[in-house]
Amino acid sequence: MSAAQRVLIVDDEPPATRRLERLIAALGDVEICGLEHDPTQVLARCREQQPDVVLLDIEMPGLNGVEIAERLQAQSSAPAVIFVTAFEQYAVDAFDLDAVDYLVKPVRADRLERALRRARERQPDDDATLVSRIGDRTITVPVSEVCALVAEDKYTVVHHAGGMALIEESLVSLEERFPGRFLRVHRKALVAKSALRGLHRDADGQERVEVDGSDYCPPVSRRNLPALRKLLLNKE
Protein backbone atom coordinates (compact mmCIF):
# COMPACT_ATOMS: atom_id res chain seq x y z
CA MET A 1 0.00 0.00 0.00
CA SER A 2 1.37 3.43 -0.95
CA ALA A 3 2.01 6.08 1.68
CA ALA A 4 -0.67 8.68 2.31
CA GLN A 5 -0.32 11.85 0.28
CA ARG A 6 0.69 14.70 2.59
CA VAL A 7 -1.13 17.99 1.96
CA LEU A 8 -0.50 21.49 3.31
CA ILE A 9 -3.48 23.87 3.06
CA VAL A 10 -2.64 27.57 2.62
CA ASP A 11 -5.56 30.01 2.83
CA ASP A 12 -6.19 33.12 4.92
CA GLU A 13 -9.96 32.46 5.03
CA PRO A 14 -11.02 29.90 7.70
CA PRO A 15 -14.28 28.91 5.93
CA ALA A 16 -12.33 27.90 2.81
CA THR A 17 -9.85 25.97 4.94
CA ARG A 18 -12.63 24.12 6.75
CA ARG A 19 -14.26 23.11 3.45
CA LEU A 20 -10.98 21.67 2.15
CA GLU A 21 -10.48 19.81 5.44
CA ARG A 22 -13.92 18.20 5.09
CA LEU A 23 -13.30 17.19 1.48
CA ILE A 24 -9.89 15.71 2.26
CA ALA A 25 -11.24 13.80 5.29
CA ALA A 26 -13.42 11.83 2.86
CA LEU A 27 -10.37 10.64 0.90
CA GLY A 28 -8.73 7.57 2.36
CA ASP A 29 -5.18 8.02 1.04
CA VAL A 30 -4.66 11.73 1.79
CA GLU A 31 -3.69 13.39 5.07
CA ILE A 32 -3.41 17.05 6.08
CA CYS A 33 0.06 17.72 7.44
CA GLY A 34 -0.59 21.38 8.20
CA LEU A 35 -2.76 24.49 7.88
CA GLU A 36 -1.22 27.88 7.21
CA HIS A 37 -3.08 31.20 7.24
CA ASP A 38 0.02 33.43 7.03
CA PRO A 39 1.46 33.47 3.49
CA THR A 40 4.86 34.65 4.74
CA GLN A 41 5.28 31.39 6.69
CA VAL A 42 4.57 28.96 3.85
CA LEU A 43 8.18 28.25 2.87
CA ALA A 44 9.13 27.60 6.48
CA ARG A 45 6.13 25.27 6.93
CA CYS A 46 7.11 23.36 3.79
CA ARG A 47 10.65 22.87 5.08
CA GLU A 48 9.16 21.70 8.39
CA GLN A 49 6.43 19.39 7.16
CA GLN A 50 7.75 18.29 3.74
CA PRO A 51 4.29 18.09 2.12
CA ASP A 52 3.77 16.30 -1.18
CA VAL A 53 1.18 18.89 -2.22
CA VAL A 54 0.35 22.49 -1.32
CA LEU A 55 -3.26 23.62 -1.81
CA LEU A 56 -2.52 27.29 -2.34
CA ASP A 57 -4.89 30.26 -2.31
CA ILE A 58 -3.87 33.16 -4.55
CA GLU A 59 -5.45 36.32 -3.16
CA MET A 60 -3.87 36.74 0.28
CA PRO A 61 -2.59 39.84 2.11
CA GLY A 62 1.13 40.56 2.01
CA LEU A 63 2.25 37.80 -0.36
CA ASN A 64 0.04 36.26 -3.02
CA GLY A 65 -0.04 32.64 -4.09
CA VAL A 66 1.75 33.22 -7.40
CA GLU A 67 4.72 34.77 -5.57
CA ILE A 68 4.77 31.87 -3.11
CA ALA A 69 4.69 29.33 -5.95
CA GLU A 70 7.65 31.05 -7.62
CA ARG A 71 9.64 30.72 -4.41
CA LEU A 72 8.59 27.12 -3.88
CA GLN A 73 9.63 26.26 -7.42
CA ALA A 74 13.21 27.22 -6.57
CA GLN A 75 13.42 24.78 -3.66
CA SER A 76 15.39 21.54 -4.05
CA SER A 77 12.44 19.32 -3.09
CA ALA A 78 9.50 21.46 -4.13
CA PRO A 79 6.00 20.11 -3.43
CA ALA A 80 3.39 19.97 -6.15
CA VAL A 81 1.19 23.09 -6.22
CA ILE A 82 -2.57 23.12 -6.74
CA PHE A 83 -4.03 26.62 -6.81
CA VAL A 84 -7.38 27.08 -5.06
CA THR A 85 -8.95 30.47 -5.69
CA ALA A 86 -12.16 32.39 -6.25
CA PHE A 87 -10.56 34.20 -9.20
CA GLU A 88 -10.06 32.78 -12.68
CA GLN A 89 -7.72 35.45 -14.10
CA TYR A 90 -4.59 33.83 -12.65
CA ALA A 91 -4.90 30.58 -14.61
CA VAL A 92 -2.20 31.46 -17.15
CA ASP A 93 0.26 32.41 -14.40
CA ALA A 94 -0.55 29.18 -12.59
CA PHE A 95 0.29 26.93 -15.51
CA ASP A 96 3.40 28.96 -16.37
CA LEU A 97 4.54 27.94 -12.88
CA ASP A 98 3.91 24.27 -13.70
CA ALA A 99 1.02 24.02 -11.26
CA VAL A 100 -0.70 20.63 -11.22
CA ASP A 101 -4.19 22.13 -11.35
CA TYR A 102 -6.26 25.28 -10.83
CA LEU A 103 -9.43 24.87 -8.73
CA VAL A 104 -12.08 27.57 -8.47
CA LYS A 105 -13.95 28.04 -5.18
CA PRO A 106 -16.20 26.58 -3.99
CA VAL A 107 -14.13 23.48 -4.71
CA ARG A 108 -16.02 20.37 -5.81
CA ALA A 109 -15.04 17.04 -4.27
CA ASP A 110 -14.51 15.32 -7.64
CA ARG A 111 -12.25 18.14 -8.93
CA LEU A 112 -10.15 18.07 -5.77
CA GLU A 113 -9.78 14.29 -5.93
CA ARG A 114 -8.76 14.48 -9.60
CA ALA A 115 -6.20 17.22 -8.89
CA LEU A 116 -4.64 15.27 -6.03
CA ARG A 117 -4.49 12.17 -8.22
CA ARG A 118 -2.59 14.18 -10.87
CA ALA A 119 -0.21 15.43 -8.20
CA ARG A 120 0.47 11.86 -7.04
CA GLU A 121 1.21 10.78 -10.62
CA ARG A 122 3.74 13.60 -10.94
CA GLN A 123 5.43 12.95 -7.60
CA PRO A 124 9.16 12.37 -8.19
CA ASP A 125 10.54 8.91 -7.59
CA ASP A 126 13.72 9.36 -5.53
CA ASP A 127 14.72 5.76 -6.27
CA ALA A 128 14.57 6.28 -10.05
CA THR A 129 17.75 5.63 -12.03
CA LEU A 130 19.18 6.24 -15.49
CA VAL A 131 20.93 3.30 -17.12
CA SER A 132 23.94 3.78 -19.37
CA ARG A 133 25.15 0.88 -21.52
CA ILE A 134 28.43 1.08 -23.39
CA GLY A 135 29.43 -2.26 -24.89
CA ASP A 136 29.29 -4.84 -22.13
CA ARG A 137 29.45 -2.20 -19.40
CA THR A 138 26.34 -0.98 -17.58
CA ILE A 139 26.31 2.10 -15.33
CA THR A 140 23.33 2.97 -13.15
CA VAL A 141 22.99 6.62 -12.10
CA PRO A 142 20.43 7.67 -9.45
CA VAL A 143 18.35 10.54 -10.83
CA SER A 144 18.77 12.30 -7.48
CA GLU A 145 22.52 12.58 -8.22
CA VAL A 146 22.11 14.05 -11.72
CA CYS A 147 23.08 17.72 -11.99
CA ALA A 148 22.82 18.29 -15.76
CA LEU A 149 21.69 16.57 -18.95
CA VAL A 150 23.17 17.67 -22.27
CA ALA A 151 22.21 16.50 -25.77
CA GLU A 152 25.20 15.44 -27.91
CA ASP A 153 24.47 13.95 -31.35
CA LYS A 154 22.18 10.94 -30.76
CA TYR A 155 23.10 10.62 -27.07
CA THR A 156 22.41 12.52 -23.87
CA VAL A 157 25.39 13.18 -21.61
CA VAL A 158 24.50 12.71 -17.95
CA HIS A 159 26.60 14.88 -15.63
CA HIS A 160 26.36 13.46 -12.12
CA ALA A 161 28.14 13.35 -8.78
CA GLY A 162 30.37 10.48 -9.93
CA GLY A 163 31.32 11.86 -13.34
CA MET A 164 29.62 11.44 -16.72
CA ALA A 165 27.61 8.77 -18.51
CA LEU A 166 25.88 8.42 -21.88
CA ILE A 167 22.24 7.42 -22.39
CA GLU A 168 20.06 7.25 -25.50
CA GLU A 169 16.96 8.86 -23.96
CA SER A 170 16.09 12.32 -25.30
CA LEU A 171 15.81 15.49 -23.23
CA VAL A 172 12.10 15.76 -24.07
CA SER A 173 11.50 12.23 -22.79
CA LEU A 174 13.46 12.94 -19.59
CA GLU A 175 11.44 16.12 -18.98
CA GLU A 176 8.23 14.11 -19.29
CA ARG A 177 9.46 11.31 -17.00
CA PHE A 178 10.62 13.67 -14.26
CA PRO A 179 8.32 16.73 -14.30
CA GLY A 180 9.45 19.57 -12.07
CA ARG A 181 12.91 18.10 -11.36
CA PHE A 182 14.81 19.71 -14.24
CA LEU A 183 14.89 23.21 -15.73
CA ARG A 184 15.51 23.67 -19.45
CA VAL A 185 18.28 26.25 -19.88
CA HIS A 186 18.98 25.59 -23.57
CA ARG A 187 17.44 23.49 -26.34
CA LYS A 188 20.31 21.06 -25.70
CA ALA A 189 20.55 21.24 -21.90
CA LEU A 190 18.54 20.54 -18.74
CA VAL A 191 19.78 21.33 -15.23
CA ALA A 192 18.54 19.82 -11.96
CA LYS A 193 16.80 22.56 -9.99
CA SER A 194 18.35 21.23 -6.80
CA ALA A 195 21.86 21.70 -8.29
CA LEU A 196 21.48 25.33 -9.42
CA ARG A 197 24.32 27.41 -7.99
CA GLY A 198 24.84 30.54 -10.05
CA LEU A 199 25.19 32.22 -13.41
CA HIS A 200 28.17 33.76 -15.18
CA ARG A 201 29.18 35.08 -18.60
CA ASP A 202 32.20 33.45 -20.28
CA ALA A 203 34.92 35.16 -22.34
CA ASP A 204 32.80 34.84 -25.50
CA GLY A 205 29.82 36.56 -23.88
CA GLN A 206 27.83 33.33 -23.46
CA GLU A 207 25.72 33.06 -20.30
CA ARG A 208 26.43 29.80 -18.47
CA VAL A 209 24.81 28.20 -15.45
CA GLU A 210 26.93 26.87 -12.60
CA VAL A 211 25.80 23.60 -11.04
CA ASP A 212 26.76 21.72 -7.91
CA GLY A 213 28.41 18.37 -8.53
CA SER A 214 30.08 19.18 -11.85
CA ASP A 215 32.68 21.50 -13.36
CA TYR A 216 30.66 21.65 -16.57
CA CYS A 217 28.64 24.86 -16.98
CA PRO A 218 25.85 24.41 -19.56
CA PRO A 219 25.08 27.35 -21.88
CA VAL A 220 21.90 29.33 -21.30
CA SER A 221 19.80 30.58 -24.21
CA ARG A 222 18.26 34.05 -24.23
CA ARG A 223 14.82 32.48 -24.28
CA ASN A 224 15.46 30.52 -21.07
CA LEU A 225 17.52 33.15 -19.25
CA PRO A 226 14.59 35.00 -17.54
CA ALA A 227 13.18 31.80 -16.00
CA LEU A 228 16.62 30.79 -14.76
CA ARG A 229 17.28 34.20 -13.22
CA LYS A 230 13.91 34.13 -11.46
CA LEU A 231 14.62 30.67 -10.07
CA LEU A 232 18.06 31.69 -8.81
CA LEU A 233 16.59 34.84 -7.27
CA ASN A 234 14.02 32.81 -5.34
CA LYS A 235 16.45 30.04 -4.40
CA GLU A 236 17.56 30.21 -0.80
DOROVEX-179670 format. One line per field, with one value per residue: residue number from 1; x, y, z of N, C-alpha, C, O in turn. Coordinates in steps of 0.2 Angstrom, whole numbers, plus 5000, padded with zeros to 4 digits. Layout:
N
resi: (NUM  ...)
n_u: (X  ...)
n_v: (Y  ...)
n_w: (Z  ...)
ca_u: (X  ...)
ca_v: (Y  ...)
ca_w: (Z  ...)
c_u: (X  ...)
c_v: (Y  ...)
c_w: (Z  ...)
o_u: (X  ...)
o_v: (Y  ...)
o_w: (Z  ...)
# end
This chain:
236
resi: (1  2  3  4  5  6  7  8  9  10  11  12  13  14  15  16  17  18  19  20  21  22  23  24  25  26  27  28  29  30  31  32  33  34  35  36  37  38  39  40  41  42  43  44  45  46  47  48  49  50  51  52  53  54  55  56  57  58  59  60  61  62  63  64  65  66  67  68  69  70  71  72  73  74  75  76  77  78  79  80  81  82  83  84  85  86  87  88  89  90  91  92  93  94  95  96  97  98  99  100  101  102  103  104  105  106  107  108  109  110  111  112  113  114  115  116  117  118  119  120  121  122  123  124  125  126  127  128  129  130  131  132  133  134  135  136  137  138  139  140  141  142  143  144  145  146  147  148  149  150  151  152  153  154  155  156  157  158  159  160  161  162  163  164  165  166  167  168  169  170  171  172  173  174  175  176  177  178  179  180  181  182  183  184  185  186  187  188  189  190  191  192  193  194  195  196  197  198  199  200  201  202  203  204  205  206  207  208  209  210  211  212  213  214  215  216  217  218  219  220  221  222  223  224  225  226  227  228  229  230  231  232  233  234  235  236)
n_u: (5004  5003  5011  5002  4996  5003  4997  4997  4988  4985  4978  4970  4957  4947  4934  4936  4947  4941  4932  4940  4947  4936  4933  4945  4945  4937  4944  4953  4967  4974  4982  4981  4994  4997  4990  4990  4989  4995  5004  5017  5024  5024  5035  5043  5035  5034  5047  5047  5037  5037  5028  5019  5010  5004  4990  4985  4980  4977  4974  4979  4984  4998  5008  5005  4998  5004  5017  5022  5022  5032  5043  5043  5045  5059  5065  5074  5067  5054  5036  5021  5010  4994  4983  4970  4957  4946  4946  4948  4957  4970  4974  4983  4996  4997  4999  5010  5019  5020  5010  5000  4986  4971  4960  4943  4935  4918  4926  4924  4921  4925  4933  4944  4948  4953  4963  4972  4975  4982  4993  4999  5003  5013  5022  5039  5051  5062  5070  5072  5082  5095  5100  5115  5123  5137  5144  5149  5147  5138  5131  5123  5114  5108  5094  5093  5106  5109  5115  5116  5109  5114  5112  5120  5124  5117  5115  5113  5122  5125  5128  5134  5136  5146  5153  5153  5140  5133  5117  5103  5091  5080  5081  5068  5060  5065  5062  5048  5047  5052  5044  5046  5058  5069  5076  5074  5088  5093  5091  5097  5101  5097  5095  5097  5085  5088  5102  5106  5117  5123  5126  5135  5145  5154  5171  5167  5155  5144  5131  5132  5127  5130  5133  5130  5141  5147  5160  5156  5148  5133  5127  5116  5102  5095  5081  5078  5084  5077  5068  5077  5085  5075  5072  5084  5085  5074  5079  5085)
n_v: (4994  5011  5026  5038  5053  5068  5084  5101  5115  5131  5146  5161  5162  5156  5149  5143  5135  5126  5119  5113  5104  5096  5090  5083  5074  5064  5057  5042  5040  5052  5064  5078  5088  5100  5117  5133  5150  5162  5169  5172  5163  5151  5145  5141  5132  5122  5117  5112  5102  5095  5093  5084  5090  5106  5115  5130  5146  5161  5175  5183  5193  5203  5193  5185  5170  5167  5172  5165  5152  5154  5155  5143  5134  5136  5128  5114  5102  5103  5104  5098  5110  5115  5127  5135  5145  5160  5167  5168  5174  5171  5160  5157  5162  5152  5140  5143  5142  5129  5122  5109  5109  5120  5126  5132  5141  5138  5123  5108  5091  5080  5087  5091  5078  5073  5082  5080  5067  5068  5075  5066  5057  5064  5065  5065  5051  5046  5035  5032  5028  5031  5022  5018  5011  5004  4995  4981  4986  4992  5006  5013  5027  5036  5046  5057  5061  5067  5081  5089  5087  5085  5086  5077  5074  5059  5055  5057  5066  5063  5072  5069  5066  5057  5058  5057  5050  5041  5041  5035  5041  5055  5073  5078  5067  5064  5075  5074  5062  5065  5077  5094  5092  5095  5110  5118  5125  5127  5123  5111  5107  5102  5106  5101  5107  5107  5107  5120  5134  5146  5159  5164  5174  5169  5171  5173  5179  5172  5167  5156  5142  5138  5123  5113  5099  5096  5102  5106  5119  5122  5130  5145  5149  5164  5164  5156  5162  5172  5164  5156  5166  5170  5159  5157  5169  5167  5156  5149)
n_w: (5000  4996  5003  5012  5004  5008  5013  5013  5018  5012  5016  5019  5023  5035  5033  5020  5022  5031  5023  5013  5022  5026  5014  5011  5021  5018  5009  5007  5006  5009  5019  5030  5033  5038  5042  5035  5038  5036  5023  5023  5030  5023  5016  5026  5033  5024  5023  5036  5037  5025  5014  5001  4993  4990  4994  4987  4990  4981  4981  4994  5009  5009  5003  4988  4981  4969  4970  4980  4975  4965  4973  4980  4969  4967  4976  4982  4984  4979  4983  4975  4967  4969  4964  4973  4971  4971  4960  4942  4934  4935  4930  4919  4923  4933  4927  4920  4930  4931  4939  4946  4945  4944  4954  4956  4968  4975  4979  4971  4976  4967  4958  4966  4971  4958  4955  4965  4963  4950  4955  4963  4953  4947  4956  4961  4959  4970  4970  4957  4942  4930  4916  4909  4895  4888  4877  4884  4897  4910  4918  4932  4936  4949  4948  4957  4959  4948  4940  4928  4911  4895  4877  4865  4849  4845  4858  4875  4887  4903  4917  4933  4951  4951  4940  4922  4911  4897  4889  4879  4879  4875  4879  4879  4882  4895  4902  4902  4910  4922  4929  4934  4940  4933  4925  4909  4901  4889  4872  4871  4884  4900  4918  4934  4946  4960  4959  4955  4956  4952  4940  4926  4914  4900  4892  4879  4879  4882  4892  4906  4916  4933  4941  4955  4959  4947  4936  4923  4915  4908  4893  4892  4885  4877  4877  4888  4899  4907  4915  4922  4929  4938  4945  4952  4959  4968  4975  4990)
ca_u: (5000  5007  5010  4997  4998  5003  4994  4998  4983  4987  4972  4969  4950  4945  4929  4938  4951  4937  4929  4945  4948  4930  4933  4951  4944  4933  4948  4956  4974  4977  4982  4983  5000  4997  4986  4994  4985  5000  5007  5024  5026  5023  5041  5046  5031  5036  5053  5046  5032  5039  5021  5019  5006  5002  4984  4987  4976  4981  4973  4981  4987  5006  5011  5000  5000  5009  5024  5024  5023  5038  5048  5043  5048  5066  5067  5077  5062  5048  5030  5017  5006  4987  4980  4963  4955  4939  4947  4950  4961  4977  4975  4989  5001  4997  5001  5017  5023  5020  5005  4997  4979  4969  4953  4940  4930  4919  4929  4920  4925  4927  4939  4949  4951  4956  4969  4977  4978  4987  4999  5002  5006  5019  5027  5046  5053  5069  5074  5073  5089  5096  5105  5120  5126  5142  5147  5146  5147  5132  5132  5117  5115  5102  5092  5094  5113  5111  5115  5114  5108  5116  5111  5126  5122  5111  5115  5112  5127  5123  5133  5132  5141  5152  5157  5148  5138  5129  5111  5100  5085  5080  5079  5061  5058  5067  5057  5041  5047  5053  5042  5047  5065  5074  5074  5078  5091  5095  5087  5102  5103  5093  5099  5093  5084  5092  5109  5107  5122  5124  5126  5141  5146  5161  5175  5164  5149  5139  5129  5132  5124  5135  5129  5134  5142  5150  5163  5153  5143  5129  5125  5109  5099  5091  5074  5077  5088  5073  5066  5083  5086  5070  5073  5090  5083  5070  5082  5088)
ca_v: (5000  5017  5030  5043  5059  5073  5090  5107  5119  5138  5150  5166  5162  5149  5145  5140  5130  5121  5116  5108  5099  5091  5086  5079  5069  5059  5053  5038  5040  5059  5067  5085  5089  5107  5122  5139  5156  5167  5167  5173  5157  5145  5141  5138  5126  5117  5114  5109  5097  5091  5090  5081  5094  5112  5118  5136  5151  5166  5182  5184  5199  5203  5189  5181  5163  5166  5174  5159  5147  5155  5154  5136  5131  5136  5124  5108  5097  5107  5101  5100  5115  5116  5133  5135  5152  5162  5171  5164  5177  5169  5153  5157  5162  5146  5135  5145  5140  5121  5120  5103  5111  5126  5124  5138  5140  5133  5117  5102  5085  5077  5091  5090  5071  5072  5086  5076  5061  5071  5077  5059  5054  5068  5065  5062  5045  5047  5029  5031  5028  5031  5017  5019  5004  5005  4989  4976  4989  4995  5010  5015  5033  5038  5053  5062  5063  5070  5089  5091  5083  5088  5083  5077  5070  5055  5053  5063  5066  5064  5074  5067  5067  5052  5059  5057  5044  5042  5037  5036  5044  5062  5077  5079  5061  5065  5081  5071  5057  5068  5084  5098  5090  5099  5116  5118  5131  5128  5117  5105  5106  5103  5107  5099  5113  5106  5109  5127  5137  5153  5161  5169  5175  5167  5176  5174  5183  5167  5165  5149  5141  5134  5118  5109  5092  5096  5108  5108  5124  5122  5137  5147  5153  5170  5162  5153  5166  5175  5159  5154  5171  5171  5153  5158  5174  5164  5150  5151)
ca_w: (5000  4995  5008  5012  5001  5013  5010  5017  5015  5013  5014  5025  5025  5038  5030  5014  5025  5034  5017  5011  5027  5025  5007  5011  5026  5014  5005  5012  5005  5009  5025  5030  5037  5041  5039  5036  5036  5035  5017  5024  5033  5019  5014  5032  5035  5019  5025  5042  5036  5019  5011  4994  4989  4993  4991  4988  4988  4977  4984  5001  5011  5010  4998  4985  4980  4963  4972  4984  4970  4962  4978  4981  4963  4967  4982  4980  4985  4979  4983  4969  4969  4966  4966  4975  4972  4969  4954  4937  4930  4937  4927  4914  4928  4937  4922  4918  4936  4932  4944  4944  4943  4946  4956  4958  4974  4980  4976  4971  4979  4962  4955  4971  4970  4952  4956  4970  4959  4946  4959  4965  4947  4945  4962  4959  4962  4972  4969  4950  4940  4923  4914  4903  4892  4883  4876  4889  4903  4912  4923  4934  4940  4953  4946  4963  4959  4941  4940  4921  4905  4889  4871  4860  4843  4846  4865  4881  4892  4910  4922  4939  4956  4950  4933  4916  4907  4891  4888  4873  4880  4873  4884  4880  4886  4902  4905  4904  4915  4929  4928  4940  4943  4929  4921  4903  4901  4882  4868  4872  4890  4906  4924  4940  4950  4966  4959  4953  4960  4950  4933  4924  4907  4899  4888  4873  4881  4883  4898  4908  4923  4937  4945  4960  4957  4941  4933  4917  4915  4902  4891  4894  4879  4879  4879  4895  4904  4912  4920  4926  4934  4943  4950  4956  4964  4973  4978  4996)
c_u: (5004  5006  5005  5000  4998  5002  4995  4992  4985  4981  4971  4962  4948  4939  4931  4943  4947  4934  4934  4947  4942  4931  4939  4949  4940  4937  4953  4964  4977  4976  4984  4989  5001  4992  4990  4990  4989  5004  5015  5028  5026  5029  5044  5042  5032  5042  5052  5042  5034  5032  5023  5015  5004  4995  4984  4982  4980  4980  4973  4984  4995  5010  5006  5003  5005  5016  5026  5026  5030  5044  5049  5046  5056  5069  5069  5072  5055  5041  5026  5012  4999  4984  4972  4961  4948  4940  4950  4955  4969  4979  4982  4995  5002  5001  5008  5022  5022  5015  5002  4989  4977  4961  4949  4935  4923  4921  4925  4924  4928  4933  4945  4952  4955  4963  4974  4979  4983  4994  5003  5006  5013  5024  5034  5047  5060  5073  5075  5080  5089  5101  5109  5123  5131  5146  5144  5146  5141  5133  5125  5118  5108  5100  5093  5101  5114  5110  5114  5113  5109  5115  5117  5125  5116  5111  5114  5118  5124  5128  5130  5137  5147  5155  5152  5146  5134  5123  5108  5094  5085  5079  5072  5058  5059  5063  5050  5041  5048  5051  5043  5054  5070  5071  5078  5081  5094  5091  5091  5104  5097  5097  5094  5092  5088  5099  5111  5112  5122  5124  5132  5141  5153  5164  5172  5157  5143  5137  5129  5130  5129  5130  5133  5135  5146  5154  5161  5148  5139  5128  5118  5107  5095  5084  5073  5080  5083  5070  5071  5085  5081  5070  5079  5089  5079  5073  5086  5095)
c_v: (5006  5022  5036  5050  5065  5080  5096  5112  5126  5142  5155  5166  5156  5145  5140  5134  5124  5116  5111  5103  5094  5087  5081  5073  5063  5055  5049  5038  5047  5061  5074  5086  5096  5112  5129  5145  5162  5166  5168  5167  5150  5141  5138  5132  5121  5113  5110  5102  5093  5089  5088  5087  5101  5115  5126  5142  5157  5173  5182  5190  5198  5199  5185  5174  5162  5167  5168  5153  5148  5153  5146  5132  5131  5131  5117  5102  5100  5103  5102  5105  5115  5122  5132  5143  5154  5166  5167  5167  5175  5162  5152  5157  5155  5141  5136  5142  5132  5119  5114  5105  5117  5126  5131  5136  5142  5126  5111  5096  5081  5080  5090  5083  5070  5076  5083  5070  5063  5072  5071  5056  5058  5068  5061  5055  5045  5041  5028  5032  5029  5026  5018  5012  5006  4999  4984  4979  4993  4999  5013  5021  5035  5045  5058  5064  5066  5078  5092  5086  5087  5084  5083  5072  5066  5052  5059  5061  5067  5066  5073  5068  5063  5053  5060  5050  5046  5038  5039  5040  5052  5066  5078  5073  5062  5070  5078  5065  5060  5076  5087  5097  5094  5105  5116  5125  5133  5122  5111  5104  5107  5103  5105  5105  5113  5108  5116  5130  5144  5153  5166  5169  5174  5172  5177  5178  5178  5166  5158  5148  5137  5129  5114  5102  5091  5102  5110  5114  5125  5129  5138  5151  5159  5169  5160  5156  5169  5170  5157  5159  5171  5165  5154  5164  5172  5158  5153  5148)
c_w: (5000  5001  5007  5009  5007  5010  5015  5013  5017  5011  5020  5027  5028  5035  5024  5017  5027  5028  5014  5016  5027  5019  5008  5016  5023  5010  5009  5011  5005  5016  5025  5035  5040  5038  5040  5034  5035  5029  5018  5027  5029  5018  5020  5034  5030  5021  5032  5041  5030  5015  5003  4990  4993  4990  4992  4986  4985  4980  4992  5003  5012  5005  4995  4983  4974  4965  4976  4980  4967  4967  4979  4975  4963  4972  4979  4980  4985  4979  4977  4972  4965  4969  4967  4976  4969  4962  4948  4933  4930  4933  4923  4918  4931  4933  4920  4924  4937  4937  4941  4942  4946  4948  4958  4963  4972  4977  4977  4973  4973  4959  4960  4971  4964  4952  4960  4967  4954  4949  4961  4959  4945  4951  4960  4963  4964  4971  4961  4948  4932  4921  4908  4901  4887  4882  4881  4896  4904  4918  4925  4938  4943  4950  4951  4963  4952  4942  4933  4916  4899  4882  4867  4855  4845  4854  4869  4886  4899  4915  4929  4944  4955  4944  4928  4914  4901  4891  4881  4873  4879  4879  4885  4884  4893  4906  4907  4909  4922  4929  4935  4942  4939  4926  4915  4902  4893  4879  4869  4879  4896  4912  4930  4944  4957  4966  4956  4958  4958  4942  4932  4916  4905  4894  4882  4873  4881  4890  4900  4915  4926  4941  4950  4958  4951  4939  4927  4918  4909  4900  4892  4888  4881  4881  4886  4900  4909  4918  4925  4931  4939  4948  4954  4961  4970  4977  4984  4997)
o_u: (5009  5000  5003  5006  4992  5005  4993  4993  4986  4980  4971  4960  4948  4940  4929  4943  4948  4933  4932  4948  4944  4930  4939  4952  4940  4935  4956  4967  4983  4971  4988  4988  5006  4990  4993  4987  4987  5009  5019  5034  5028  5030  5046  5044  5032  5043  5055  5044  5031  5032  5028  5017  5003  4996  4984  4981  4986  4985  4969  4988  4997  5014  5003  5009  5009  5021  5032  5031  5034  5049  5054  5050  5059  5075  5067  5072  5052  5041  5027  5010  4999  4983  4969  4963  4945  4935  4955  4958  4973  4984  4986  5000  5008  5005  5012  5028  5024  5016  5000  4987  4981  4957  4952  4931  4922  4919  4922  4930  4934  4938  4950  4959  4960  4968  4980  4985  4988  4999  5009  5012  5017  5029  5034  5046  5064  5079  5078  5084  5084  5106  5106  5126  5129  5150  5138  5144  5138  5136  5121  5122  5103  5105  5094  5102  5120  5106  5111  5116  5106  5118  5120  5125  5111  5106  5114  5118  5121  5133  5125  5143  5152  5160  5147  5150  5132  5123  5110  5091  5090  5076  5069  5053  5055  5061  5048  5036  5046  5055  5043  5057  5075  5065  5084  5078  5096  5089  5088  5108  5093  5103  5088  5096  5090  5102  5117  5110  5123  5123  5133  5138  5158  5162  5173  5154  5137  5142  5127  5131  5132  5125  5139  5131  5147  5152  5162  5144  5142  5127  5114  5111  5093  5081  5068  5080  5085  5070  5070  5086  5083  5069  5079  5091  5080  5071  5089  5098)
o_v: (5007  5022  5037  5051  5066  5082  5095  5114  5128  5143  5152  5170  5151  5139  5135  5128  5118  5110  5105  5097  5088  5081  5075  5067  5058  5050  5051  5036  5048  5060  5076  5084  5097  5111  5130  5145  5167  5161  5165  5167  5145  5135  5132  5127  5115  5107  5105  5097  5087  5083  5090  5088  5100  5116  5128  5142  5157  5176  5180  5193  5193  5202  5181  5173  5158  5164  5166  5150  5143  5151  5143  5127  5127  5131  5115  5098  5099  5098  5108  5106  5114  5123  5129  5146  5150  5168  5163  5164  5177  5160  5148  5154  5153  5137  5132  5141  5129  5113  5113  5102  5121  5125  5135  5131  5146  5125  5110  5096  5079  5077  5090  5083  5067  5074  5083  5068  5059  5071  5071  5054  5055  5071  5056  5055  5045  5041  5023  5035  5028  5025  5019  5009  5009  4997  4983  4976  4996  4997  5015  5021  5036  5050  5064  5069  5069  5081  5097  5081  5092  5079  5089  5066  5068  5049  5065  5056  5073  5062  5075  5069  5064  5050  5064  5045  5051  5032  5044  5042  5055  5064  5079  5074  5060  5069  5079  5065  5057  5080  5085  5101  5097  5106  5115  5130  5138  5117  5106  5100  5112  5100  5107  5109  5118  5109  5117  5131  5149  5149  5170  5165  5176  5178  5183  5179  5180  5165  5154  5152  5132  5131  5113  5099  5085  5108  5116  5113  5128  5134  5134  5156  5160  5172  5161  5155  5168  5172  5156  5158  5172  5166  5153  5164  5174  5156  5158  5149)
o_w: (5004  5004  5001  5010  5009  5005  5021  5008  5023  5005  5026  5031  5025  5035  5023  5014  5026  5029  5013  5014  5027  5020  5006  5015  5026  5007  5013  5016  5003  5020  5021  5041  5044  5032  5046  5028  5032  5030  5015  5027  5032  5019  5020  5036  5032  5020  5032  5043  5029  5014  5000  4984  4999  4984  4998  4980  4986  4982  4995  4999  5014  5002  4998  4983  4974  4963  4976  4981  4966  4965  4980  4976  4960  4973  4974  4975  4990  4975  4974  4978  4959  4975  4964  4980  4966  4959  4949  4928  4927  4935  4923  4917  4932  4935  4918  4923  4942  4940  4935  4937  4950  4943  4962  4963  4968  4971  4982  4972  4974  4957  4958  4971  4964  4950  4958  4968  4953  4947  4961  4960  4942  4950  4957  4969  4959  4972  4959  4951  4929  4925  4903  4905  4882  4887  4881  4901  4900  4923  4921  4943  4939  4950  4949  4966  4951  4945  4933  4917  4898  4882  4866  4857  4846  4855  4867  4888  4900  4916  4931  4943  4957  4942  4928  4915  4901  4892  4878  4868  4880  4884  4890  4888  4898  4912  4912  4913  4927  4930  4940  4946  4942  4925  4914  4903  4892  4882  4868  4880  4895  4913  4930  4946  4959  4971  4956  4964  4963  4938  4935  4913  4909  4893  4879  4868  4882  4894  4896  4919  4924  4944  4949  4954  4949  4941  4924  4923  4904  4904  4893  4886  4887  4885  4889  4906  4915  4923  4931  4937  4945  4954  4960  4967  4975  4982  4984  5002)
# end
